[in-house]
Amino acid sequence: MLNIVFLVAFVSVFTYLIAFFRFTRRFPKLFPELWRTLGCPESLGLRGQSTYLGVVLGMESKVPKGALQEVRGEILTIRVFLALTVVGFVTAAFMTG
């Protein structure tokens, strides 16, 4: 059982990272004005990753609520895999004691 939980968690992490970095690579091309408003964050820098994560989770105050309609599906995918990752690793932590 624990192996299955770890498998789900690691597959979720891998899929989350692919979707997240795909989003960060496409964001400046799709939303150049919004990208400049956010301070032109880099996708591989720590500040950039935290900025993009804030955008994905809807916590970035500089992004208007309806501005990201073109990538709603991609944002939903990132949120789901992030939630699966957290649930998988928390479950594994409780199972191992």
C-alpha positions as CSV (number, residue, x, y, z in Angstrom):
1,M,0.0,0.0,0.0
2,L,2.8,2.4,0.9
3,N,4.4,1.8,-2.5
4,I,1.3,2.8,-4.3
5,V,1.0,6.0,-2.2
6,F,4.7,6.9,-3.0
7,L,4.1,6.0,-6.7
8,V,1.1,8.4,-6.9
9,A,3.0,11.1,-5.1
10,F,6.1,10.9,-7.3
11,V,4.1,10.7,-10.5
12,S,2.2,13.7,-9.4
13,V,5.4,15.6,-8.7
14,F,6.8,14.8,-12.1
15,T,3.6,15.8,-13.9
16,Y,3.3,18.9,-11.8
17,L,6.8,20.0,-12.7
18,I,6.2,19.5,-16.4
19,A,3.0,21.4,-16.3
20,F,4.4,24.2,-14.1
21,F,7.5,24.8,-16.2
22,R,5.5,24.6,-19.4
23,F,3.2,27.3,-18.0
24,T,6.2,29.5,-16.9
25,R,7.7,29.2,-20.4
26,R,4.4,30.2,-22.1
27,F,3.3,32.9,-19.8
28,P,5.6,35.7,-21.1
29,K,4.5,35.0,-24.7
30,L,0.8,34.9,-23.9
31,F,0.7,37.8,-21.4
32,P,3.6,40.2,-22.1
33,E,2.0,43.2,-20.3
34,L,1.1,41.1,-17.3
35,W,4.6,39.6,-17.3
36,R,6.1,43.1,-17.2
37,T,3.7,44.1,-14.4
38,L,5.0,41.2,-12.3
39,G,8.6,42.3,-12.8
40,C,9.6,39.9,-15.6
41,P,10.2,36.9,-13.4
42,E,12.5,34.1,-14.6
43,S,11.1,30.6,-14.6
44,L,14.1,29.0,-13.0
45,G,14.9,31.6,-10.3
46,L,13.5,31.2,-6.8
47,R,11.7,34.6,-7.0
48,G,10.2,33.7,-10.3
49,Q,9.0,30.3,-9.2
50,S,7.3,31.8,-6.2
51,T,5.8,34.5,-8.3
52,Y,4.4,32.0,-10.9
53,L,3.2,29.8,-8.0
54,G,1.3,32.8,-6.6
55,V,-0.2,33.4,-10.0
56,V,-1.3,29.8,-10.4
57,L,-2.8,29.6,-6.9
58,G,-4.6,33.0,-7.4
59,M,-2.6,34.7,-4.6
60,E,-0.8,37.3,-6.7
61,S,-2.5,40.6,-6.1
62,K,-1.1,42.2,-9.3
63,V,-3.0,39.8,-11.5
64,P,-6.7,40.7,-12.3
65,K,-9.1,37.9,-11.6
66,G,-10.2,37.4,-15.3
67,A,-6.9,38.0,-16.9
68,L,-5.8,34.3,-17.3
69,Q,-8.9,32.9,-19.2
70,E,-6.7,31.4,-21.9
71,V,-4.8,29.1,-19.5
72,R,-7.5,28.2,-17.0
73,G,-7.2,24.5,-17.9
74,E,-3.5,24.5,-17.5
75,I,-3.8,26.3,-14.1
76,L,-6.4,23.7,-13.0
77,T,-4.1,20.9,-14.0
78,I,-1.2,22.4,-12.0
79,R,-3.5,22.9,-8.9
80,V,-4.8,19.3,-9.1
81,F,-1.3,17.7,-9.4
82,L,0.0,20.0,-6.6
83,A,-2.9,18.8,-4.4
84,L,-2.3,15.2,-5.2
85,T,1.4,15.6,-4.4
86,V,0.7,17.1,-1.0
87,V,-2.0,14.5,-0.2
88,G,0.3,11.7,-1.3
89,F,3.3,12.7,0.7
90,V,1.2,13.6,3.8
91,T,-0.5,10.2,3.6
92,A,2.9,8.5,3.3
93,A,4.2,10.4,6.3
94,F,1.3,9.3,8.4
95,M,1.6,5.7,7.2
96,T,5.3,5.5,8.1
97,G,4.7,7.1,11.5
